[in-house]
Amino acid sequence: MHPMDEHQLQQTRRTFLRSGAGVGSIALATLLNPSLLRAGSADSGESAWGGVANPPHLLPKAKRVIFLYMSGGPSHLETFDYKPMLQKYSGKPMPESYTKGEPIAQLQGQDLRCLGPMAKFKRYGQSGQMISDFLPHHHRIADDIAIIRSMHTEQINHDPAHTVMNTGVAISGRPSWGSWVLYGLGSESQNLPGFVVLSSHSGRSPQPISTRMWHSGFLPGRFQGVKFQSHGDPIHYVSNPPGVTQQGQRRLLDTVGALNRARDEQVDSQALRTRISQYELAFRMQSSVPDLMDLSDEPSHVFDMYGCQPGDGTFASNCLLARRLSERGVRFVQLYHRGWDHHNNIKGYMDVSARSTDQPAAALVADLKQRGLLDETLVIWGGEFGRTPMAQGAINDRVGRDHHIRGFSMWMAGGGIRGGVTHGSTDEMGYDAIEKPTHVHDLHATAMHLMGINHKRLTYRYQGRDFRLTDVFGKVAHEIIA
C-alpha cells in the first residue's frame, strides 16, 4: 500500500476519537452545539443519531408524534360515527348479508341483533363535526381534529391487531412504528430516550400489552421504545443510592465503556455499540428525568385543565408528561390506556373509559396549541379496531359490542393536519368502510409523510430483503393534510 493511502485509511472517526488532542475539542464543541455529532451510523456507539432520512425526503410539517392509544378497541358507534339507521333497527336481527362468511370473533352461530348507539350525537364547532355525548370535552377541539371514519384492519383479536397497528404486520419481531421514526429522523433530545411509552388503565378488562409493541425488532436496539413507570421514579434506579456520586458513576462508566470498546474492536458487535450508547444515555437521564418529573413549575390551572394531580399515574397525568416530553425534543411518545374491551355493559364502561381520557386528550391538544407546539406535533387518537354494530341475544342495558375490523374511527390533529374535516365513512349500519377506506398502512404512510419521510424510501435490509413499516402497501391520505 502506498504510504499516502495508508495515512488516509487511518483517518477514521474511531482513530480520531482515540487521539487525545481531538477528544477535548470535540467535547467542548458538542456542549456548545449538540447537533455536531448527529452524523453517526445506526450501528455506531455514538449517543447522537441524526437519522437516515437526513435531510428528510419531504418538507416536514411535524417534528414529533404523540399517539394516544385506546387499547381494547373503542366503539366508533359511541364516539365519532353516528348511525341513525342502526338506531332505527335496534333490537331487530342483524341482516345476514352483513355477517355471512365474515370473520366475527365470539359471534359465530349466535343470535345477532342490531344495537343502536348508546349515546346522543350533536354537531360541534364551525365545522359541524358529529361527536357523541360520551366525549363532552372533545366538543372544544372539533375544529382541530380530522376524524377518519373509514379505518379498517385485518386482525380481529387483540394481540395480533395491536401488532398490526404498532408494527404494520401481524408477525411478531418487526420494528415498532416509533422505532422506525427514530431510525429515520433521530431525536432532538440528547438527555432523554427518543421514543417513550407510558401506560394507564380504567374500565373493563384492561388487556395486557406486550413489550414487543415498542420493540426495535431487527433494527439496532438503540431505537427501542423505553417504558416509563406512571408512579414513583419513571425509570428504575434512575436515582443514585446513598454513597454513590455522579463523579464515581462517570469514572465507572468510562471504564466499562473502554472495556466494551476494546471488545468491540475484536468482535465488531452491534449489541456492544448499542450498550455503550445506552449506558451514556442512562447517565444523562439521571439529571434529565428528575427535571422532567419536577412539576413544581406547572401552575395549578394546568392540572385543572388536564384533570390530574402531579404523578397520580392516570391517563391525564401521562398526557401532561407527554407534553413535557415533547417540549424536551422526544420524537415519539405513545400513551396506552387499557380498558376499552367492552363486550358487556358498553354504556357503563364507555362512561368510565371516556371519562378517564376525554378531558386530558382534549386538554393536550389545547395546551399544545396555546404553546405554539401543535403545528409541529402530530397527535393521533384511536385503538387497534372498533366494535360491532350488533350484539349477542336480547338487547338490554347490560349488552356490549364485540371486536370489529371492517370499519372504525380514529382522529389526527396538529402537525400539518386539516382540522375540522371528516375523512371517509362506513355504511349506514357502521359495518363496512365504504368511502375512502383507510387501512392501518395508510395511517402509517400519512403520518410518515407529515414528518418528512417517504414511507417507500425508509427501508432496512434484513435477511436479504429491504423491509419498511408499510411493507408493500400504504397510501397517503392527502385529503386531510393542510
C-alpha positions as CSV (number, residue, x, y, z in Angstrom):
1,M,0.0,0.0,0.0
2,H,1.2,3.5,-0.8
3,P,2.1,5.4,2.3
4,M,-0.4,8.2,1.5
5,D,-3.2,5.6,1.0
6,E,-2.3,4.1,4.4
7,H,-2.3,7.5,6.0
8,Q,-5.8,8.3,4.6
9,L,-7.1,4.9,5.8
10,Q,-6.1,5.7,9.4
11,Q,-8.0,9.0,9.4
12,T,-11.3,7.3,10.5
13,R,-13.7,8.6,13.1
14,R,-12.6,5.9,15.6
15,T,-8.9,6.7,15.1
16,F,-9.5,10.4,15.6
17,L,-11.5,9.8,18.8
18,R,-8.7,7.8,20.2
19,S,-6.3,10.7,19.8
20,G,-6.1,12.8,23.0
21,A,-5.9,16.1,21.1
22,G,-9.3,15.5,19.5
23,V,-11.4,14.4,22.4
24,G,-11.3,17.6,24.4
25,S,-12.2,19.9,21.5
26,I,-15.0,17.5,20.5
27,A,-16.4,17.5,24.0
28,L,-16.4,21.3,24.1
29,A,-17.9,21.7,20.6
30,T,-20.7,19.3,21.4
31,L,-21.6,21.1,24.6
32,L,-21.9,24.3,22.6
33,N,-23.7,22.6,19.7
34,P,-25.0,19.0,20.4
35,S,-26.0,18.6,16.8
36,L,-22.4,18.4,15.7
37,L,-22.2,14.7,16.5
38,R,-25.5,13.7,14.7
39,A,-23.9,12.2,11.7
40,G,-23.2,8.8,13.2
41,S,-24.4,5.5,11.7
42,A,-27.2,3.4,13.0
43,D,-24.7,0.8,14.3
44,S,-22.2,3.2,15.8
45,G,-21.7,3.7,19.6
46,E,-22.3,7.4,19.4
47,S,-25.0,8.8,21.6
48,A,-26.3,11.2,18.9
49,W,-28.1,9.8,15.9
50,G,-29.4,12.1,13.2
51,G,-31.4,9.6,11.3
52,V,-31.0,8.0,7.8
53,A,-33.6,10.4,6.3
54,N,-31.2,13.4,6.8
55,P,-32.2,15.6,5.2
56,P,-35.8,14.5,5.2
57,H,-37.3,13.2,1.9
58,L,-40.1,15.8,2.0
59,L,-40.7,19.1,3.7
60,P,-41.7,18.1,7.2
61,K,-44.9,19.5,8.7
62,A,-44.5,17.7,12.1
63,K,-41.4,17.2,14.2
64,R,-42.9,14.7,16.7
65,V,-45.8,12.3,17.3
66,I,-48.0,11.7,20.4
67,F,-50.1,8.6,19.9
68,L,-53.0,8.3,22.3
69,Y,-53.6,4.6,22.1
70,M,-57.0,3.5,23.3
71,S,-56.2,-0.2,23.9
72,G,-59.0,-2.7,23.6
73,G,-60.9,-1.2,20.7
74,P,-63.1,1.9,21.4
75,S,-66.6,1.8,19.8
76,H,-66.8,4.1,16.8
77,L,-70.6,3.9,17.2
78,E,-70.4,5.6,20.6
79,T,-67.8,8.2,19.8
80,F,-67.5,9.6,16.2
81,D,-69.7,7.6,13.8
82,Y,-73.4,8.3,14.3
83,K,-75.7,5.8,12.6
84,P,-79.5,6.8,12.8
85,M,-80.3,3.7,10.7
86,L,-78.8,1.5,13.3
87,Q,-80.9,3.2,15.9
88,K,-84.0,2.6,13.8
89,Y,-83.3,-1.2,13.6
90,S,-82.0,-1.6,17.2
91,G,-83.2,-4.9,18.6
92,K,-84.0,-6.4,15.3
93,P,-82.0,-9.3,13.7
94,M,-78.8,-8.2,12.0
95,P,-79.2,-8.8,8.3
96,E,-77.2,-11.9,7.4
97,S,-76.0,-10.2,4.3
98,Y,-73.6,-8.3,6.5
99,T,-72.2,-11.2,8.5
100,K,-72.3,-14.3,6.4
101,G,-68.8,-15.6,5.8
102,E,-67.3,-12.7,7.7
103,P,-64.6,-13.0,10.4
104,I,-66.6,-12.1,13.5
105,A,-64.9,-13.2,16.7
106,Q,-67.1,-14.5,19.5
107,L,-70.2,-14.3,17.3
108,Q,-70.3,-17.3,15.1
109,G,-73.6,-19.2,15.4
110,Q,-75.1,-16.6,17.8
111,D,-78.4,-14.7,17.7
112,L,-77.2,-11.4,16.4
113,R,-79.3,-8.2,16.8
114,C,-78.7,-4.6,15.8
115,L,-77.6,-2.4,18.7
116,G,-78.3,1.3,18.3
117,P,-76.0,4.0,19.6
118,M,-75.8,4.2,23.4
119,A,-75.2,8.0,23.3
120,K,-76.6,11.1,21.6
121,F,-74.6,12.8,18.9
122,K,-74.5,16.5,18.1
123,R,-72.6,18.8,15.7
124,Y,-69.9,20.9,17.2
125,G,-67.5,23.6,16.1
126,Q,-67.7,25.7,12.9
127,S,-67.0,22.5,11.0
128,G,-70.1,20.7,12.5
129,Q,-68.2,17.6,13.5
130,M,-70.5,14.8,14.8
131,I,-69.3,13.8,18.3
132,S,-71.1,11.8,21.0
133,D,-72.1,12.9,24.5
134,F,-69.6,10.4,25.9
135,L,-66.9,12.9,24.8
136,P,-68.0,16.4,26.0
137,H,-64.5,17.8,26.1
138,H,-63.8,16.8,22.5
139,H,-66.5,19.2,21.5
140,R,-64.0,22.0,22.2
141,I,-61.4,20.7,19.8
142,A,-63.9,19.7,17.0
143,D,-62.3,22.2,14.6
144,D,-58.7,21.0,15.4
145,I,-59.2,17.3,14.7
146,A,-59.6,15.3,11.4
147,I,-61.8,12.3,12.1
148,I,-61.1,9.3,10.0
149,R,-64.4,7.3,9.9
150,S,-63.2,4.6,7.4
151,M,-60.4,2.8,9.2
152,H,-60.0,-0.9,8.7
153,T,-57.6,-3.7,9.6
154,E,-57.3,-7.4,9.2
155,Q,-56.7,-9.0,12.6
156,I,-59.7,-9.5,14.8
157,N,-58.1,-10.5,18.1
158,H,-56.3,-8.0,20.4
159,D,-52.7,-9.2,20.3
160,P,-52.3,-9.5,16.5
161,A,-54.4,-6.4,16.0
162,H,-52.0,-4.4,18.3
163,T,-49.1,-5.9,16.4
164,V,-50.5,-4.6,13.1
165,M,-51.2,-1.1,14.5
166,N,-47.8,-0.9,16.1
167,T,-45.6,-2.6,13.5
168,G,-47.6,-2.8,10.3
169,V,-47.8,-6.6,10.2
170,A,-49.2,-9.3,12.4
171,I,-45.8,-11.2,12.5
172,S,-44.0,-10.7,15.8
173,G,-40.5,-9.4,15.8
174,R,-40.9,-6.5,13.4
175,P,-39.8,-2.9,14.4
176,S,-42.4,-0.8,16.0
177,W,-43.7,2.4,14.4
178,G,-41.9,4.6,16.9
179,S,-38.6,2.7,16.3
180,W,-39.0,3.3,12.5
181,V,-39.5,7.1,13.1
182,L,-36.5,7.2,15.5
183,Y,-34.4,5.3,13.0
184,G,-35.4,7.7,10.2
185,L,-35.2,11.0,11.9
186,G,-33.3,10.6,15.2
187,S,-34.3,12.5,18.3
188,E,-33.9,16.2,19.2
189,S,-33.3,15.2,22.8
190,Q,-29.8,14.4,24.0
191,N,-30.8,13.5,27.5
192,L,-34.0,11.5,27.1
193,P,-34.9,8.5,25.0
194,G,-36.3,9.4,21.6
195,F,-39.2,7.0,22.0
196,V,-41.1,6.9,25.3
197,V,-44.1,4.7,26.3
198,L,-46.5,5.4,29.2
199,S,-49.4,3.3,30.3
200,S,-52.7,3.7,32.4
201,H,-56.0,1.8,32.7
202,S,-59.6,2.1,33.7
203,G,-62.8,0.4,32.7
204,R,-63.4,-3.3,31.7
205,S,-60.7,-6.0,31.4
206,P,-57.5,-4.0,30.8
207,Q,-55.9,-6.2,28.2
208,P,-52.1,-6.8,28.7
209,I,-49.8,-5.0,26.3
210,S,-46.7,-6.9,25.2
211,T,-43.3,-5.0,25.2
212,R,-42.8,-6.1,21.6
213,M,-45.3,-3.3,20.7
214,W,-42.5,-0.8,21.2
215,H,-39.6,-3.1,20.4
216,S,-37.0,-2.2,17.7
217,G,-37.3,-5.7,16.1
218,F,-34.4,-6.2,13.6
219,L,-33.4,-2.5,13.9
220,P,-30.5,-1.8,16.2
221,G,-31.5,-1.9,19.8
222,R,-30.9,1.8,20.4
223,F,-34.2,2.5,18.6
224,Q,-36.4,0.6,21.0
225,G,-39.0,2.4,23.0
226,V,-38.4,3.0,26.7
227,K,-41.4,2.4,29.0
228,F,-41.7,4.9,31.8
229,Q,-43.4,4.0,35.0
230,S,-46.5,6.0,35.9
231,H,-45.8,6.1,39.6
232,G,-42.7,6.9,41.5
233,D,-39.4,7.1,39.6
234,P,-40.3,6.7,35.9
235,I,-37.1,4.7,35.4
236,H,-35.9,2.1,37.9
237,Y,-32.7,3.0,39.6
238,V,-32.6,6.5,38.0
239,S,-31.5,7.9,41.3
240,N,-28.1,7.1,42.8
241,P,-28.1,5.0,46.0
242,P,-26.5,6.5,49.1
243,G,-22.8,6.9,48.8
244,V,-22.7,6.9,45.0
245,T,-21.8,10.2,43.4
246,Q,-22.0,11.5,39.9
247,Q,-18.2,11.6,39.6
248,G,-18.0,8.0,40.7
249,Q,-20.7,7.0,38.2
250,R,-18.8,8.8,35.5
251,R,-15.5,7.0,36.3
252,L,-17.2,3.6,36.3
253,L,-19.0,4.4,33.0
254,D,-15.7,5.5,31.4
255,T,-14.1,2.2,32.5
256,V,-16.9,0.0,31.3
257,G,-17.1,1.9,28.0
258,A,-13.4,1.4,27.4
259,L,-13.7,-2.3,28.1
260,N,-16.7,-2.6,25.7
261,R,-15.0,-0.6,23.0
262,A,-11.9,-2.8,23.3
263,R,-14.1,-5.9,22.9
264,D,-15.9,-4.3,20.0
265,E,-12.6,-3.8,18.2
266,Q,-12.2,-7.6,18.3
267,V,-15.8,-8.8,17.6
268,D,-17.4,-5.8,15.8
269,S,-20.7,-6.2,17.7
270,Q,-23.8,-4.1,17.1
271,A,-25.1,-5.1,20.5
272,L,-21.9,-3.8,22.2
273,R,-22.2,-0.5,20.4
274,T,-25.9,-0.2,21.5
275,R,-24.9,-1.0,25.0
276,I,-22.3,1.8,25.0
277,S,-24.7,4.4,23.8
278,Q,-27.5,3.3,26.2
279,Y,-25.1,3.5,29.2
280,E,-24.3,7.0,28.2
281,L,-28.0,7.9,27.8
282,A,-28.8,6.4,31.1
283,F,-26.1,8.5,32.8
284,R,-27.5,11.7,31.2
285,M,-31.1,10.7,32.2
286,Q,-30.0,10.8,35.9
287,S,-30.3,14.6,35.7
288,S,-32.9,15.0,32.9
289,V,-35.6,12.6,34.3
290,P,-35.9,14.3,37.7
291,D,-36.2,17.6,35.9
292,L,-38.9,16.1,33.7
293,M,-40.8,14.8,36.7
294,D,-40.5,18.0,38.7
295,L,-43.9,19.5,38.1
296,S,-43.5,22.4,40.5
297,D,-43.2,24.8,37.5
298,E,-46.7,23.8,36.3
299,P,-49.3,26.3,37.5
300,S,-52.5,24.9,39.2
301,H,-54.7,25.8,36.3
302,V,-52.7,23.3,34.1
303,F,-53.6,20.4,36.4
304,D,-57.2,21.6,36.4
305,M,-57.2,21.7,32.6
306,Y,-55.9,18.1,32.3
307,G,-57.9,16.9,35.4
308,C,-55.0,15.3,37.2
309,Q,-52.8,15.6,40.3
310,P,-49.0,15.5,40.0
311,G,-47.8,12.0,39.4
312,D,-51.1,10.2,40.0
313,G,-50.4,7.7,37.3
314,T,-53.6,8.4,35.4
315,F,-54.0,8.9,31.6
316,A,-54.4,12.6,32.4
317,S,-51.1,12.8,34.2
318,N,-49.5,10.9,31.3
319,C,-50.9,13.4,28.8
320,L,-49.2,16.2,30.8
321,L,-46.0,14.3,30.8
322,A,-46.4,13.7,27.0
323,R,-46.5,17.5,26.5
324,R,-43.3,17.9,28.7
325,L,-41.5,15.1,26.8
326,S,-42.4,16.8,23.5
327,E,-41.1,20.1,24.8
328,R,-37.8,18.4,25.5
329,G,-37.4,17.0,22.0
330,V,-38.6,13.4,22.4
331,R,-39.6,12.3,18.9
332,F,-42.3,9.7,19.6
333,V,-44.5,9.4,22.7
334,Q,-47.1,6.7,23.0
335,L,-49.7,6.6,25.7
336,Y,-51.5,3.3,26.2
337,H,-54.8,3.5,28.0
338,R,-56.2,0.0,28.6
339,G,-59.8,-0.8,29.3
340,W,-61.8,-0.3,26.1
341,D,-62.7,-4.0,25.5
342,H,-66.5,-3.6,26.1
343,H,-68.1,-7.0,25.4
344,N,-70.8,-6.3,28.0
345,N,-72.3,-3.2,29.7
346,I,-70.9,-0.9,27.0
347,K,-72.9,2.0,28.2
348,G,-71.4,1.8,31.7
349,Y,-67.9,1.0,30.7
350,M,-67.8,3.6,27.9
351,D,-68.7,6.2,30.6
352,V,-65.7,5.0,32.7
353,S,-63.2,4.9,29.9
354,A,-64.3,8.1,28.2
355,R,-64.4,10.0,31.4
356,S,-60.8,8.9,32.1
357,T,-59.5,10.0,28.7
358,D,-61.8,12.7,27.2
359,Q,-60.7,15.7,29.2
360,P,-57.0,15.1,29.1
361,A,-56.9,14.3,25.4
362,A,-58.7,17.5,24.6
363,A,-56.6,19.4,27.1
364,L,-53.4,18.1,25.4
365,V,-54.5,19.4,22.0
366,A,-55.5,22.7,23.5
367,D,-52.3,23.0,25.6
368,L,-50.0,22.3,22.7
369,K,-52.0,24.8,20.6
370,Q,-51.7,27.6,23.1
371,R,-47.9,27.0,23.5
372,G,-47.4,27.1,19.7
373,L,-46.4,23.4,19.6
374,L,-49.5,21.9,17.9
375,D,-48.4,22.9,14.4
376,E,-45.3,20.8,14.8
377,T,-46.7,17.9,16.9
378,L,-48.9,15.2,15.3
379,V,-51.4,13.9,17.8
380,I,-53.2,10.6,17.0
381,W,-56.2,9.0,18.9
382,G,-57.5,5.5,18.4
383,G,-57.3,1.8,19.2
384,E,-56.5,-1.4,17.4
385,F,-60.0,-1.9,15.9
386,G,-63.6,-0.9,16.6
387,R,-66.8,-2.6,17.9
388,T,-69.6,-4.4,16.1
389,P,-72.9,-2.8,15.2
390,M,-74.7,-5.9,16.5
391,A,-74.8,-7.7,19.9
392,Q,-75.5,-11.2,21.0
393,G,-79.0,-12.1,22.1
394,A,-81.6,-9.8,23.7
395,I,-80.9,-6.0,23.7
396,N,-80.8,-4.5,27.2
397,D,-78.8,-2.1,29.3
398,R,-76.1,-4.6,30.1
399,V,-75.3,-5.6,26.5
400,G,-72.0,-4.9,24.8
401,R,-70.2,-4.9,21.4
402,D,-67.6,-7.3,20.1
403,H,-64.4,-6.8,18.1
404,H,-64.8,-5.3,14.7
405,I,-62.2,-4.8,11.9
406,R,-64.2,-3.7,8.8
407,G,-64.8,-0.1,9.9
408,F,-63.8,2.1,12.9
409,S,-62.8,5.6,13.7
410,M,-59.6,7.5,14.7
411,W,-58.6,11.1,14.7
412,M,-55.5,13.1,14.0
413,A,-54.6,16.7,14.9
414,G,-51.8,19.2,14.5
415,G,-48.6,18.6,12.5
416,G,-50.0,19.6,9.1
417,I,-53.5,18.1,9.6
418,R,-56.5,19.9,8.3
419,G,-58.7,20.4,11.4
420,G,-62.5,20.1,11.3
421,V,-62.7,17.6,8.5
422,T,-64.2,14.1,8.2
423,H,-62.4,11.6,6.1
424,G,-64.3,8.6,4.7
425,S,-67.4,6.8,6.1
426,T,-68.9,3.5,6.9
427,D,-72.1,2.1,5.6
428,E,-75.5,3.0,7.1
429,M,-75.1,0.3,9.8
430,G,-71.5,1.2,10.7
431,Y,-70.2,-2.2,9.5
432,D,-68.1,-1.6,6.4
433,A,-65.7,1.2,5.5
434,I,-67.2,2.1,2.1
435,E,-66.0,5.7,1.3
436,K,-62.2,6.4,1.2
437,P,-61.3,3.2,3.1
438,T,-58.2,3.8,5.2
439,H,-56.0,0.9,6.2
440,V,-53.5,1.0,9.1
441,H,-50.8,1.1,6.4
442,D,-52.4,4.3,5.1
443,L,-52.4,5.8,8.6
444,H,-48.7,5.0,8.9
445,A,-47.9,6.3,5.4
446,T,-49.8,9.6,6.1
447,A,-48.0,10.2,9.5
448,M,-44.6,9.4,8.0
449,H,-45.4,11.8,5.1
450,L,-46.2,14.6,7.6
451,M,-42.9,14.0,9.3
452,G,-41.0,14.4,6.0
453,I,-40.5,10.7,5.3
454,N,-41.4,8.9,2.1
455,H,-42.6,5.7,3.6
456,K,-41.5,3.8,0.5
457,R,-37.9,5.0,0.9
458,L,-37.4,4.4,4.6
459,T,-36.1,0.8,4.5
460,Y,-33.8,-1.5,6.4
461,R,-32.1,-4.5,4.8
462,Y,-32.6,-7.7,6.9
463,Q,-32.1,-11.3,5.8
464,G,-31.5,-10.2,2.2
465,R,-34.7,-8.1,1.9
466,D,-35.4,-4.4,2.2
467,F,-38.1,-4.0,4.8
468,R,-40.3,-1.0,5.6
469,L,-43.0,-0.1,8.1
470,T,-45.8,-0.2,5.4
471,D,-44.4,-3.4,3.8
472,V,-45.6,-3.2,0.1
473,F,-48.7,-1.1,0.9
474,G,-49.8,2.3,2.1
475,K,-51.3,5.4,0.5
476,V,-51.0,8.9,1.9
477,A,-54.4,10.5,2.8
478,H,-53.7,13.8,1.2
479,E,-57.3,15.0,1.8
480,I,-56.7,15.5,5.5
481,I,-53.3,17.3,5.0
482,A,-53.4,21.1,5.2
